[in-house]
Amino acid sequence: MPLVEISLSEGRRPEDLRHLLHQVHEAVRDSLDANPQSIRVIVREVPRSLWAAGDVTLAERDAKEGR
């Protein structure tokens, strides 16, 4: 049973996340010739205040850039 886990910063539209789920499912199915019913995809949205790059959270970076 293939399991794909994706972590993203929060803020994407539900329809974009649904499209991502579909595209990943199709890619796994095609790449591994896997049974479509056995494929699992998990998307985790992480608050921007809890995601850091270079010791700066995405929320801090957004504030600095005026977002």
PDBQT receptor file of N, H, CA, C and O in Angstrom, charges set to zero:
ATOM      1  N   MET A   1       0.856  -1.173   0.000  1.00  0.00    +0.000 N 
ATOM      2  CA  MET A   1       0.000   0.000   0.000  1.00  0.00    +0.000 C 
ATOM      3  C   MET A   1       0.902   1.236   0.000  1.00  0.00    +0.000 C 
ATOM      4  O   MET A   1       1.509   1.545   1.026  1.00  0.00    +0.000 OA
ATOM      5  N   PRO A   2       1.003   1.938  -1.107  1.00  0.00    +0.000 N 
ATOM      6  CA  PRO A   2       1.796   3.173  -1.135  1.00  0.00    +0.000 C 
ATOM      7  C   PRO A   2       1.155   4.259  -0.272  1.00  0.00    +0.000 C 
ATOM      8  O   PRO A   2      -0.059   4.464  -0.293  1.00  0.00    +0.000 OA
ATOM      9  N   LEU A   3       2.005   4.946   0.484  1.00  0.00    +0.000 N 
ATOM     10  H   LEU A   3       2.991   4.780   0.502  1.00  0.00    +0.000 HD
ATOM     11  CA  LEU A   3       1.565   6.069   1.307  1.00  0.00    +0.000 C 
ATOM     12  C   LEU A   3       2.460   7.259   0.999  1.00  0.00    +0.000 C 
ATOM     13  O   LEU A   3       3.681   7.180   1.140  1.00  0.00    +0.000 OA
ATOM     14  N   VAL A   4       1.853   8.359   0.578  1.00  0.00    +0.000 N 
ATOM     15  H   VAL A   4       0.862   8.423   0.463  1.00  0.00    +0.000 HD
ATOM     16  CA  VAL A   4       2.577   9.593   0.286  1.00  0.00    +0.000 C 
ATOM     17  C   VAL A   4       2.133  10.633   1.305  1.00  0.00    +0.000 C 
ATOM     18  O   VAL A   4       0.937  10.862   1.490  1.00  0.00    +0.000 OA
ATOM     19  N   GLU A   5       3.103  11.261   1.967  1.00  0.00    +0.000 N 
ATOM     20  H   GLU A   5       4.075  11.075   1.817  1.00  0.00    +0.000 HD
ATOM     21  CA  GLU A   5       2.804  12.320   2.929  1.00  0.00    +0.000 C 
ATOM     22  C   GLU A   5       3.403  13.625   2.418  1.00  0.00    +0.000 C 
ATOM     23  O   GLU A   5       4.573  13.675   2.039  1.00  0.00    +0.000 OA
ATOM     24  N   ILE A   6       2.595  14.676   2.412  1.00  0.00    +0.000 N 
ATOM     25  H   ILE A   6       1.644  14.635   2.720  1.00  0.00    +0.000 HD
ATOM     26  CA  ILE A   6       3.015  15.981   1.913  1.00  0.00    +0.000 C 
ATOM     27  C   ILE A   6       2.756  17.010   3.000  1.00  0.00    +0.000 C 
ATOM     28  O   ILE A   6       1.649  17.100   3.532  1.00  0.00    +0.000 OA
ATOM     29  N   SER A   7       3.780  17.785   3.324  1.00  0.00    +0.000 N 
ATOM     30  H   SER A   7       4.678  17.712   2.891  1.00  0.00    +0.000 HD
ATOM     31  CA  SER A   7       3.624  18.890   4.273  1.00  0.00    +0.000 C 
ATOM     32  C   SER A   7       3.735  20.195   3.509  1.00  0.00    +0.000 C 
ATOM     33  O   SER A   7       4.670  20.403   2.736  1.00  0.00    +0.000 OA
ATOM     34  N   LEU A   8       2.765  21.071   3.738  1.00  0.00    +0.000 N 
ATOM     35  H   LEU A   8       2.006  20.902   4.366  1.00  0.00    +0.000 HD
ATOM     36  CA  LEU A   8       2.717  22.371   3.075  1.00  0.00    +0.000 C 
ATOM     37  C   LEU A   8       2.416  23.444   4.104  1.00  0.00    +0.000 C 
ATOM     38  O   LEU A   8       1.769  23.185   5.119  1.00  0.00    +0.000 OA
ATOM     39  N   SER A   9       2.890  24.646   3.831  1.00  0.00    +0.000 N 
ATOM     40  H   SER A   9       3.415  24.856   3.007  1.00  0.00    +0.000 HD
ATOM     41  CA  SER A   9       2.458  25.753   4.681  1.00  0.00    +0.000 C 
ATOM     42  C   SER A   9       0.990  26.026   4.376  1.00  0.00    +0.000 C 
ATOM     43  O   SER A   9       0.533  25.842   3.249  1.00  0.00    +0.000 OA
ATOM     44  N   GLU A  10       0.266  26.465   5.387  1.00  0.00    +0.000 N 
ATOM     45  H   GLU A  10       0.637  26.615   6.303  1.00  0.00    +0.000 HD
ATOM     46  CA  GLU A  10      -1.168  26.693   5.230  1.00  0.00    +0.000 C 
ATOM     47  C   GLU A  10      -1.438  27.842   4.262  1.00  0.00    +0.000 C 
ATOM     48  O   GLU A  10      -0.564  28.664   3.985  1.00  0.00    +0.000 OA
ATOM     49  N   GLY A  11      -2.666  27.876   3.760  1.00  0.00    +0.000 N 
ATOM     50  H   GLY A  11      -3.376  27.208   3.986  1.00  0.00    +0.000 HD
ATOM     51  CA  GLY A  11      -3.082  29.022   2.969  1.00  0.00    +0.000 C 
ATOM     52  C   GLY A  11      -3.513  28.717   1.549  1.00  0.00    +0.000 C 
ATOM     53  O   GLY A  11      -3.862  29.631   0.801  1.00  0.00    +0.000 OA
ATOM     54  N   ARG A  12      -3.497  27.459   1.168  1.00  0.00    +0.000 N 
ATOM     55  H   ARG A  12      -3.214  26.717   1.776  1.00  0.00    +0.000 HD
ATOM     56  CA  ARG A  12      -3.920  27.132  -0.195  1.00  0.00    +0.000 C 
ATOM     57  C   ARG A  12      -5.429  26.902  -0.253  1.00  0.00    +0.000 C 
ATOM     58  O   ARG A  12      -6.059  26.536   0.739  1.00  0.00    +0.000 OA
ATOM     59  N   ARG A  13      -5.983  27.124  -1.432  1.00  0.00    +0.000 N 
ATOM     60  H   ARG A  13      -5.471  27.421  -2.238  1.00  0.00    +0.000 HD
ATOM     61  CA  ARG A  13      -7.421  26.944  -1.622  1.00  0.00    +0.000 C 
ATOM     62  C   ARG A  13      -7.765  25.453  -1.590  1.00  0.00    +0.000 C 
ATOM     63  O   ARG A  13      -6.974  24.634  -2.057  1.00  0.00    +0.000 OA
ATOM     64  N   PRO A  14      -8.923  25.090  -1.050  1.00  0.00    +0.000 N 
ATOM     65  CA  PRO A  14      -9.326  23.680  -1.003  1.00  0.00    +0.000 C 
ATOM     66  C   PRO A  14      -9.298  23.008  -2.376  1.00  0.00    +0.000 C 
ATOM     67  O   PRO A  14      -8.902  21.849  -2.493  1.00  0.00    +0.000 OA
ATOM     68  N   GLU A  15      -9.712  23.724  -3.398  1.00  0.00    +0.000 N 
ATOM     69  H   GLU A  15     -10.034  24.666  -3.303  1.00  0.00    +0.000 HD
ATOM     70  CA  GLU A  15      -9.714  23.107  -4.734  1.00  0.00    +0.000 C 
ATOM     71  C   GLU A  15      -8.296  22.844  -5.235  1.00  0.00    +0.000 C 
ATOM     72  O   GLU A  15      -8.081  21.897  -5.992  1.00  0.00    +0.000 OA
ATOM     73  N   ASP A  16      -7.324  23.665  -4.828  1.00  0.00    +0.000 N 
ATOM     74  H   ASP A  16      -7.499  24.434  -4.214  1.00  0.00    +0.000 HD
ATOM     75  CA  ASP A  16      -5.932  23.418  -5.205  1.00  0.00    +0.000 C 
ATOM     76  C   ASP A  16      -5.386  22.191  -4.476  1.00  0.00    +0.000 C 
ATOM     77  O   ASP A  16      -4.640  21.401  -5.054  1.00  0.00    +0.000 OA
ATOM     78  N   LEU A  17      -5.759  22.037  -3.217  1.00  0.00    +0.000 N 
ATOM     79  H   LEU A  17      -6.366  22.678  -2.748  1.00  0.00    +0.000 HD
ATOM     80  CA  LEU A  17      -5.338  20.855  -2.465  1.00  0.00    +0.000 C 
ATOM     81  C   LEU A  17      -5.971  19.592  -3.044  1.00  0.00    +0.000 C 
ATOM     82  O   LEU A  17      -5.322  18.549  -3.122  1.00  0.00    +0.000 OA
ATOM     83  N   ARG A  18      -7.212  19.684  -3.443  1.00  0.00    +0.000 N 
ATOM     84  H   ARG A  18      -7.740  20.531  -3.381  1.00  0.00    +0.000 HD
ATOM     85  CA  ARG A  18      -7.888  18.527  -4.055  1.00  0.00    +0.000 C 
ATOM     86  C   ARG A  18      -7.210  18.138  -5.356  1.00  0.00    +0.000 C 
ATOM     87  O   ARG A  18      -7.042  16.954  -5.648  1.00  0.00    +0.000 OA
ATOM     88  N   HIS A  19      -6.818  19.149  -6.145  1.00  0.00    +0.000 N 
ATOM     89  H   HIS A  19      -6.955  20.111  -5.908  1.00  0.00    +0.000 HD
ATOM     90  CA  HIS A  19      -6.102  18.886  -7.399  1.00  0.00    +0.000 C 
ATOM     91  C   HIS A  19      -4.761  18.206  -7.107  1.00  0.00    +0.000 C 
ATOM     92  O   HIS A  19      -4.377  17.268  -7.805  1.00  0.00    +0.000 OA
ATOM     93  N   LEU A  20      -4.058  18.671  -6.091  1.00  0.00    +0.000 N 
ATOM     94  H   LEU A  20      -4.370  19.433  -5.524  1.00  0.00    +0.000 HD
ATOM     95  CA  LEU A  20      -2.791  18.051  -5.696  1.00  0.00    +0.000 C 
ATOM     96  C   LEU A  20      -3.003  16.587  -5.331  1.00  0.00    +0.000 C 
ATOM     97  O   LEU A  20      -2.261  15.719  -5.790  1.00  0.00    +0.000 OA
ATOM     98  N   LEU A  21      -4.012  16.307  -4.509  1.00  0.00    +0.000 N 
ATOM     99  H   LEU A  21      -4.615  17.011  -4.136  1.00  0.00    +0.000 HD
ATOM    100  CA  LEU A  21      -4.308  14.925  -4.131  1.00  0.00    +0.000 C 
ATOM    101  C   LEU A  21      -4.524  14.054  -5.361  1.00  0.00    +0.000 C 
ATOM    102  O   LEU A  21      -3.995  12.946  -5.446  1.00  0.00    +0.000 OA
ATOM    103  N   HIS A  22      -5.296  14.553  -6.301  1.00  0.00    +0.000 N 
ATOM    104  H   HIS A  22      -5.726  15.453  -6.232  1.00  0.00    +0.000 HD
ATOM    105  CA  HIS A  22      -5.583  13.798  -7.521  1.00  0.00    +0.000 C 
ATOM    106  C   HIS A  22      -4.313  13.545  -8.326  1.00  0.00    +0.000 C 
ATOM    107  O   HIS A  22      -4.066  12.422  -8.766  1.00  0.00    +0.000 OA
ATOM    108  N   GLN A  23      -3.508  14.591  -8.518  1.00  0.00    +0.000 N 
ATOM    109  H   GLN A  23      -3.709  15.504  -8.161  1.00  0.00    +0.000 HD
ATOM    110  CA  GLN A  23      -2.301  14.462  -9.335  1.00  0.00    +0.000 C 
ATOM    111  C   GLN A  23      -1.300  13.494  -8.702  1.00  0.00    +0.000 C 
ATOM    112  O   GLN A  23      -0.680  12.696  -9.405  1.00  0.00    +0.000 OA
ATOM    113  N   VAL A  24      -1.145  13.560  -7.390  1.00  0.00    +0.000 N 
ATOM    114  H   VAL A  24      -1.649  14.208  -6.819  1.00  0.00    +0.000 HD
ATOM    115  CA  VAL A  24      -0.226  12.650  -6.706  1.00  0.00    +0.000 C 
ATOM    116  C   VAL A  24      -0.744  11.218  -6.809  1.00  0.00    +0.000 C 
ATOM    117  O   VAL A  24       0.025  10.294  -7.075  1.00  0.00    +0.000 OA
ATOM    118  N   HIS A  25      -2.032  11.037  -6.601  1.00  0.00    +0.000 N 
ATOM    119  H   HIS A  25      -2.657  11.787  -6.385  1.00  0.00    +0.000 HD
ATOM    120  CA  HIS A  25      -2.636   9.704  -6.721  1.00  0.00    +0.000 C 
ATOM    121  C   HIS A  25      -2.379   9.125  -8.108  1.00  0.00    +0.000 C 
ATOM    122  O   HIS A  25      -1.979   7.968  -8.237  1.00  0.00    +0.000 OA
ATOM    123  N   GLU A  26      -2.606   9.923  -9.135  1.00  0.00    +0.000 N 
ATOM    124  H   GLU A  26      -2.930  10.863  -9.030  1.00  0.00    +0.000 HD
ATOM    125  CA  GLU A  26      -2.388   9.453 -10.506  1.00  0.00    +0.000 C 
ATOM    126  C   GLU A  26      -0.919   9.114 -10.752  1.00  0.00    +0.000 C 
ATOM    127  O   GLU A  26      -0.612   8.110 -11.395  1.00  0.00    +0.000 OA
ATOM    128  N   ALA A  27      -0.013   9.949 -10.243  1.00  0.00    +0.000 N 
ATOM    129  H   ALA A  27      -0.263  10.765  -9.720  1.00  0.00    +0.000 HD
ATOM    130  CA  ALA A  27       1.419   9.713 -10.441  1.00  0.00    +0.000 C 
ATOM    131  C   ALA A  27       1.863   8.407  -9.781  1.00  0.00    +0.000 C 
ATOM    132  O   ALA A  27       2.634   7.645 -10.364  1.00  0.00    +0.000 OA
ATOM    133  N   VAL A  28       1.381   8.155  -8.582  1.00  0.00    +0.000 N 
ATOM    134  H   VAL A  28       0.755   8.774  -8.108  1.00  0.00    +0.000 HD
ATOM    135  CA  VAL A  28       1.734   6.913  -7.890  1.00  0.00    +0.000 C 
ATOM    136  C   VAL A  28       1.147   5.724  -8.636  1.00  0.00    +0.000 C 
ATOM    137  O   VAL A  28       1.829   4.720  -8.847  1.00  0.00    +0.000 OA
ATOM    138  N   ARG A  29      -0.092   5.832  -9.027  1.00  0.00    +0.000 N 
ATOM    139  H   ARG A  29      -0.646   6.647  -8.856  1.00  0.00    +0.000 HD
ATOM    140  CA  ARG A  29      -0.737   4.738  -9.764  1.00  0.00    +0.000 C 
ATOM    141  C   ARG A  29       0.031   4.417 -11.035  1.00  0.00    +0.000 C 
ATOM    142  O   ARG A  29       0.309   3.252 -11.317  1.00  0.00    +0.000 OA
ATOM    143  N   ASP A  30       0.375   5.442 -11.803  1.00  0.00    +0.000 N 
ATOM    144  H   ASP A  30       0.149   6.389 -11.574  1.00  0.00    +0.000 HD
ATOM    145  CA  ASP A  30       1.066   5.233 -13.073  1.00  0.00    +0.000 C 
ATOM    146  C   ASP A  30       2.504   4.757 -12.879  1.00  0.00    +0.000 C 
ATOM    147  O   ASP A  30       2.984   3.910 -13.633  1.00  0.00    +0.000 OA
ATOM    148  N   SER A  31       3.188   5.294 -11.881  1.00  0.00    +0.000 N 
ATOM    149  H   SER A  31       2.798   5.983 -11.269  1.00  0.00    +0.000 HD
ATOM    150  CA  SER A  31       4.599   4.956 -11.660  1.00  0.00    +0.000 C 
ATOM    151  C   SER A  31       4.788   3.545 -11.113  1.00  0.00    +0.000 C 
ATOM    152  O   SER A  31       5.734   2.851 -11.484  1.00  0.00    +0.000 OA
ATOM    153  N   LEU A  32       3.895   3.130 -10.239  1.00  0.00    +0.000 N 
ATOM    154  H   LEU A  32       3.126   3.695  -9.938  1.00  0.00    +0.000 HD
ATOM    155  CA  LEU A  32       4.057   1.849  -9.555  1.00  0.00    +0.000 C 
ATOM    156  C   LEU A  32       3.083   0.781 -10.030  1.00  0.00    +0.000 C 
ATOM    157  O   LEU A  32       3.124  -0.356  -9.559  1.00  0.00    +0.000 OA
ATOM    158  N   ASP A  33       2.215   1.141 -10.954  1.00  0.00    +0.000 N 
ATOM    159  H   ASP A  33       2.182   2.064 -11.337  1.00  0.00    +0.000 HD
ATOM    160  CA  ASP A  33       1.159   0.232 -11.393  1.00  0.00    +0.000 C 
ATOM    161  C   ASP A  33       0.403  -0.304 -10.172  1.00  0.00    +0.000 C 
ATOM    162  O   ASP A  33       0.086  -1.490 -10.080  1.00  0.00    +0.000 OA
ATOM    163  N   ALA A  34       0.128   0.608  -9.245  1.00  0.00    +0.000 N 
ATOM    164  H   ALA A  34       0.385   1.572  -9.320  1.00  0.00    +0.000 HD
ATOM    165  CA  ALA A  34      -0.516   0.245  -7.980  1.00  0.00    +0.000 C 
ATOM    166  C   ALA A  34      -2.030   0.195  -8.132  1.00  0.00    +0.000 C 
ATOM    167  O   ALA A  34      -2.616   0.887  -8.963  1.00  0.00    +0.000 OA
ATOM    168  N   ASN A  35      -2.634  -0.630  -7.317  1.00  0.00    +0.000 N 
ATOM    169  H   ASN A  35      -2.157  -1.192  -6.642  1.00  0.00    +0.000 HD
ATOM    170  CA  ASN A  35      -4.086  -0.677  -7.240  1.00  0.00    +0.000 C 
ATOM    171  C   ASN A  35      -4.564   0.686  -6.735  1.00  0.00    +0.000 C 
ATOM    172  O   ASN A  35      -4.161   1.102  -5.649  1.00  0.00    +0.000 OA
ATOM    173  N   PRO A  36      -5.409   1.390  -7.486  1.00  0.00    +0.000 N 
ATOM    174  CA  PRO A  36      -5.845   2.726  -7.077  1.00  0.00    +0.000 C 
ATOM    175  C   PRO A  36      -6.465   2.768  -5.683  1.00  0.00    +0.000 C 
ATOM    176  O   PRO A  36      -6.329   3.766  -4.975  1.00  0.00    +0.000 OA
ATOM    177  N   GLN A  37      -7.142   1.696  -5.283  1.00  0.00    +0.000 N 
ATOM    178  H   GLN A  37      -7.252   0.885  -5.858  1.00  0.00    +0.000 HD
ATOM    179  CA  GLN A  37      -7.782   1.673  -3.965  1.00  0.00    +0.000 C 
ATOM    180  C   GLN A  37      -6.782   1.519  -2.822  1.00  0.00    +0.000 C 
ATOM    181  O   GLN A  37      -7.124   1.735  -1.660  1.00  0.00    +0.000 OA
ATOM    182  N   SER A  38      -5.541   1.145  -3.155  1.00  0.00    +0.000 N 
ATOM    183  H   SER A  38      -5.262   0.970  -4.099  1.00  0.00    +0.000 HD
ATOM    184  CA  SER A  38      -4.542   0.932  -2.100  1.00  0.00    +0.000 C 
ATOM    185  C   SER A  38      -3.674   2.163  -1.846  1.00  0.00    +0.000 C 
ATOM    186  O   SER A  38      -2.893   2.177  -0.895  1.00  0.00    +0.000 OA
ATOM    187  N   ILE A  39      -3.797   3.183  -2.671  1.00  0.00    +0.000 N 
ATOM    188  H   ILE A  39      -4.432   3.172  -3.444  1.00  0.00    +0.000 HD
ATOM    189  CA  ILE A  39      -2.943   4.371  -2.569  1.00  0.00    +0.000 C 
ATOM    190  C   ILE A  39      -3.495   5.309  -1.507  1.00  0.00    +0.000 C 
ATOM    191  O   ILE A  39      -4.688   5.611  -1.482  1.00  0.00    +0.000 OA
ATOM    192  N   ARG A  40      -2.610   5.763  -0.634  1.00  0.00    +0.000 N 
ATOM    193  H   ARG A  40      -1.641   5.518  -0.654  1.00  0.00    +0.000 HD
ATOM    194  CA  ARG A  40      -2.975   6.718   0.414  1.00  0.00    +0.000 C 
ATOM    195  C   ARG A  40      -2.152   7.985   0.224  1.00  0.00    +0.000 C 
ATOM    196  O   ARG A  40      -0.943   7.919   0.003  1.00  0.00    +0.000 OA
ATOM    197  N   VAL A  41      -2.806   9.135   0.309  1.00  0.00    +0.000 N 
ATOM    198  H   VAL A  41      -3.788   9.189   0.488  1.00  0.00    +0.000 HD
ATOM    199  CA  VAL A  41      -2.127  10.428   0.219  1.00  0.00    +0.000 C 
ATOM    200  C   VAL A  41      -2.599  11.276   1.396  1.00  0.00    +0.000 C 
ATOM    201  O   VAL A  41      -3.799  11.451   1.606  1.00  0.00    +0.000 OA
ATOM    202  N   ILE A  42      -1.646  11.797   2.155  1.00  0.00    +0.000 N 
ATOM    203  H   ILE A  42      -0.671  11.655   1.984  1.00  0.00    +0.000 HD
ATOM    204  CA  ILE A  42      -1.953  12.646   3.305  1.00  0.00    +0.000 C 
ATOM    205  C   ILE A  42      -1.329  14.007   3.069  1.00  0.00    +0.000 C 
ATOM    206  O   ILE A  42      -0.138  14.109   2.777  1.00  0.00    +0.000 OA
ATOM    207  N   VAL A  43      -2.131  15.050   3.193  1.00  0.00    +0.000 N 
ATOM    208  H   VAL A  43      -3.099  14.967   3.430  1.00  0.00    +0.000 HD
ATOM    209  CA  VAL A  43      -1.627  16.420   3.101  1.00  0.00    +0.000 C 
ATOM    210  C   VAL A  43      -1.770  17.056   4.474  1.00  0.00    +0.000 C 
ATOM    211  O   VAL A  43      -2.854  17.080   5.057  1.00  0.00    +0.000 OA
ATOM    212  N   ARG A  44      -0.665  17.566   4.972  1.00  0.00    +0.000 N 
ATOM    213  H   ARG A  44       0.215  17.547   4.498  1.00  0.00    +0.000 HD
ATOM    214  CA  ARG A  44      -0.673  18.267   6.262  1.00  0.00    +0.000 C 
ATOM    215  C   ARG A  44      -0.380  19.733   6.005  1.00  0.00    +0.000 C 
ATOM    216  O   ARG A  44       0.628  20.078   5.388  1.00  0.00    +0.000 OA
ATOM    217  N   GLU A  45      -1.261  20.581   6.478  1.00  0.00    +0.000 N 
ATOM    218  H   GLU A  45      -2.079  20.300   6.978  1.00  0.00    +0.000 HD
ATOM    219  CA  GLU A  45      -1.031  22.023   6.373  1.00  0.00    +0.000 C 
ATOM    220  C   GLU A  45      -0.471  22.513   7.707  1.00  0.00    +0.000 C 
ATOM    221  O   GLU A  45      -1.079  22.326   8.761  1.00  0.00    +0.000 OA
ATOM    222  N   VAL A  46       0.685  23.135   7.636  1.00  0.00    +0.000 N 
ATOM    223  H   VAL A  46       1.179  23.287   6.780  1.00  0.00    +0.000 HD
ATOM    224  CA  VAL A  46       1.381  23.616   8.827  1.00  0.00    +0.000 C 
ATOM    225  C   VAL A  46       1.193  25.128   8.927  1.00  0.00    +0.000 C 
ATOM    226  O   VAL A  46       1.400  25.841   7.945  1.00  0.00    +0.000 OA
ATOM    227  N   PRO A  47       0.804  25.624  10.101  1.00  0.00    +0.000 N 
ATOM    228  CA  PRO A  47       0.692  27.078  10.255  1.00  0.00    +0.000 C 
ATOM    229  C   PRO A  47       2.029  27.758   9.930  1.00  0.00    +0.000 C 
ATOM    230  O   PRO A  47       3.097  27.251  10.271  1.00  0.00    +0.000 OA
ATOM    231  N   ARG A  48       1.944  28.902   9.273  1.00  0.00    +0.000 N 
ATOM    232  H   ARG A  48       1.076  29.313   8.996  1.00  0.00    +0.000 HD
ATOM    233  CA  ARG A  48       3.157  29.607   8.856  1.00  0.00    +0.000 C 
ATOM    234  C   ARG A  48       3.996  30.052  10.047  1.00  0.00    +0.000 C 
ATOM    235  O   ARG A  48       5.196  30.291   9.905  1.00  0.00    +0.000 OA
ATOM    236  N   SER A  49       3.384  30.164  11.206  1.00  0.00    +0.000 N 
ATOM    237  H   SER A  49       2.410  29.970  11.321  1.00  0.00    +0.000 HD
ATOM    238  CA  SER A  49       4.130  30.531  12.415  1.00  0.00    +0.000 C 
ATOM    239  C   SER A  49       4.936  29.356  12.970  1.00  0.00    +0.000 C 
ATOM    240  O   SER A  49       5.776  29.549  13.850  1.00  0.00    +0.000 OA
ATOM    241  N   LEU A  50       4.696  28.147  12.472  1.00  0.00    +0.000 N 
ATOM    242  H   LEU A  50       4.014  27.989  11.757  1.00  0.00    +0.000 HD
ATOM    243  CA  LEU A  50       5.399  26.957  12.944  1.00  0.00    +0.000 C 
ATOM    244  C   LEU A  50       6.326  26.359  11.893  1.00  0.00    +0.000 C 
ATOM    245  O   LEU A  50       6.859  25.267  12.087  1.00  0.00    +0.000 OA
ATOM    246  N   TRP A  51       6.522  27.063  10.784  1.00  0.00    +0.000 N 
ATOM    247  H   TRP A  51       6.089  27.950  10.626  1.00  0.00    +0.000 HD
ATOM    248  CA  TRP A  51       7.393  26.587   9.702  1.00  0.00    +0.000 C 
ATOM    249  C   TRP A  51       8.513  27.601   9.557  1.00  0.00    +0.000 C 
ATOM    250  O   TRP A  51       8.264  28.773   9.278  1.00  0.00    +0.000 OA
ATOM    251  N   ALA A  52       9.749  27.150   9.745  1.00  0.00    +0.000 N 
ATOM    252  H   ALA A  52       9.952  26.198   9.971  1.00  0.00    +0.000 HD
ATOM    253  CA  ALA A  52      10.885  28.074   9.681  1.00  0.00    +0.000 C 
ATOM    254  C   ALA A  52      11.849  27.669   8.573  1.00  0.00    +0.000 C 
ATOM    255  O   ALA A  52      12.025  26.488   8.275  1.00  0.00    +0.000 OA
ATOM    256  N   ALA A  53      12.455  28.663   7.983  1.00  0.00    +0.000 N 
ATOM    257  H   ALA A  53      12.312  29.623   8.224  1.00  0.00    +0.000 HD
ATOM    258  CA  ALA A  53      13.518  28.480   6.998  1.00  0.00    +0.000 C 
ATOM    259  C   ALA A  53      14.602  29.492   7.341  1.00  0.00    +0.000 C 
ATOM    260  O   ALA A  53      14.355  30.698   7.362  1.00  0.00    +0.000 OA
ATOM    261  N   GLY A  54      15.807  28.993   7.611  1.00  0.00    +0.000 N 
ATOM    262  H   GLY A  54      16.008  28.013   7.594  1.00  0.00    +0.000 HD
ATOM    263  CA  GLY A  54      16.876  29.911   7.970  1.00  0.00    +0.000 C 
ATOM    264  C   GLY A  54      16.625  30.625   9.285  1.00  0.00    +0.000 C 
ATOM    265  O   GLY A  54      16.998  31.790   9.429  1.00  0.00    +0.000 OA
ATOM    266  N   ASP A  55      16.000  29.955  10.254  1.00  0.00    +0.000 N 
ATOM    267  H   ASP A  55      15.697  29.009  10.137  1.00  0.00    +0.000 HD
ATOM    268  CA  ASP A  55      15.709  30.485  11.588  1.00  0.00    +0.000 C 
ATOM    269  C   ASP A  55      14.718  31.645  11.570  1.00  0.00    +0.000 C 
ATOM    270  O   ASP A  55      14.673  32.436  12.512  1.00  0.00    +0.000 OA
ATOM    271  N   VAL A  56      13.937  31.749  10.521  1.00  0.00    +0.000 N 
ATOM    272  H   VAL A  56      13.973  31.106   9.756  1.00  0.00    +0.000 HD
ATOM    273  CA  VAL A  56      12.884  32.764  10.428  1.00  0.00    +0.000 C 
ATOM    274  C   VAL A  56      11.608  32.034  10.039  1.00  0.00    +0.000 C 
ATOM    275  O   VAL A  56      11.593  31.287   9.061  1.00  0.00    +0.000 OA
ATOM    276  N   THR A  57      10.536  32.246  10.798  1.00  0.00    +0.000 N 
ATOM    277  H   THR A  57      10.549  32.853  11.592  1.00  0.00    +0.000 HD
ATOM    278  CA  THR A  57       9.289  31.579  10.422  1.00  0.00    +0.000 C 
ATOM    279  C   THR A  57       8.727  32.222   9.156  1.00  0.00    +0.000 C 
ATOM    280  O   THR A  57       9.039  33.366   8.827  1.00  0.00    +0.000 OA
ATOM    281  N   LEU A  58       7.906  31.469   8.471  1.00  0.00    +0.000 N 
ATOM    282  H   LEU A  58       7.653  30.540   8.739  1.00  0.00    +0.000 HD
ATOM    283  CA  LEU A  58       7.272  32.021   7.273  1.00  0.00    +0.000 C 
ATOM    284  C   LEU A  58       6.394  33.210   7.633  1.00  0.00    +0.000 C 
ATOM    285  O   LEU A  58       6.296  34.165   6.863  1.00  0.00    +0.000 OA
ATOM    286  N   ALA A  59       5.757  33.158   8.798  1.00  0.00    +0.000 N 
ATOM    287  H   ALA A  59       5.837  32.383   9.424  1.00  0.00    +0.000 HD
ATOM    288  CA  ALA A  59       4.924  34.283   9.243  1.00  0.00    +0.000 C 
ATOM    289  C   ALA A  59       5.776  35.528   9.471  1.00  0.00    +0.000 C 
ATOM    290  O   ALA A  59       5.367  36.630   9.105  1.00  0.00    +0.000 OA
ATOM    291  N   GLU A  60       6.955  35.365  10.071  1.00  0.00    +0.000 N 
ATOM    292  H   GLU A  60       7.287  34.470  10.368  1.00  0.00    +0.000 HD
ATOM    293  CA  GLU A  60       7.861  36.501  10.278  1.00  0.00    +0.000 C 
ATOM    294  C   GLU A  60       8.330  37.066   8.942  1.00  0.00    +0.000 C 
ATOM    295  O   GLU A  60       8.391  38.281   8.756  1.00  0.00    +0.000 OA
ATOM    296  N   ARG A  61       8.655  36.183   8.029  1.00  0.00    +0.000 N 
ATOM    297  H   ARG A  61       8.606  35.196   8.180  1.00  0.00    +0.000 HD
ATOM    298  CA  ARG A  61       9.084  36.621   6.695  1.00  0.00    +0.000 C 
ATOM    299  C   ARG A  61       7.957  37.369   5.987  1.00  0.00    +0.000 C 
ATOM    300  O   ARG A  61       8.187  38.403   5.360  1.00  0.00    +0.000 OA
ATOM    301  N   ASP A  62       6.738  36.839   6.093  1.00  0.00    +0.000 N 
ATOM    302  H   ASP A  62       6.552  35.999   6.602  1.00  0.00    +0.000 HD
ATOM    303  CA  ASP A  62       5.581  37.507   5.483  1.00  0.00    +0.000 C 
ATOM    304  C   ASP A  62       5.416  38.912   6.043  1.00  0.00    +0.000 C 
ATOM    305  O   ASP A  62       5.194  39.864   5.295  1.00  0.00    +0.000 OA
ATOM    306  N   ALA A  63       5.525  39.037   7.369  1.00  0.00    +0.000 N 
ATOM    307  H   ALA A  63       5.706  38.264   7.976  1.00  0.00    +0.000 HD
ATOM    308  CA  ALA A  63       5.357  40.351   8.012  1.00  0.00    +0.000 C 
ATOM    309  C   ALA A  63       6.436  41.324   7.548  1.00  0.00    +0.000 C 
ATOM    310  O   ALA A  63       6.165  42.500   7.308  1.00  0.00    +0.000 OA
ATOM    311  N   LYS A  64       7.639  40.827   7.428  1.00  0.00    +0.000 N 
ATOM    312  H   LYS A  64       7.859  39.871   7.623  1.00  0.00    +0.000 HD
ATOM    313  CA  LYS A  64       8.753  41.675   6.989  1.00  0.00    +0.000 C 
ATOM    314  C   LYS A  64       8.555  42.146   5.551  1.00  0.00    +0.000 C 
ATOM    315  O   LYS A  64       8.919  43.268   5.198  1.00  0.00    +0.000 OA
ATOM    316  N   GLU A  65       7.971  41.267   4.720  1.00  0.00    +0.000 N 
ATOM    317  H   GLU A  65       7.676  40.356   5.007  1.00  0.00    +0.000 HD
ATOM    318  CA  GLU A  65       7.749  41.595   3.310  1.00  0.00    +0.000 C 
ATOM    319  C   GLU A  65       6.417  42.306   3.086  1.00  0.00    +0.000 C 
ATOM    320  O   GLU A  65       6.065  42.622   1.949  1.00  0.00    +0.000 OA
ATOM    321  N   GLY A  66       5.684  42.556   4.153  1.00  0.00    +0.000 N 
ATOM    322  H   GLY A  66       5.970  42.300   5.077  1.00  0.00    +0.000 HD
ATOM    323  CA  GLY A  66       4.421  43.277   4.036  1.00  0.00    +0.000 C 
ATOM    324  C   GLY A  66       3.269  42.466   3.491  1.00  0.00    +0.000 C 
ATOM    325  O   GLY A  66       2.350  43.026   2.892  1.00  0.00    +0.000 OA
ATOM    326  N   ARG A  67       3.296  41.170   3.684  1.00  0.00    +0.000 N 
ATOM    327  H   ARG A  67       4.042  40.715   4.170  1.00  0.00    +0.000 HD
ATOM    328  CA  ARG A  67       2.211  40.298   3.200  1.00  0.00    +0.000 C 
ATOM    329  C   ARG A  67       1.107  40.208   4.212  1.00  0.00    +0.000 C 
ATOM    330  O   ARG A  67       0.112  39.521   3.980  1.00  0.00    +0.000 OA
TER     331      ARG A  67
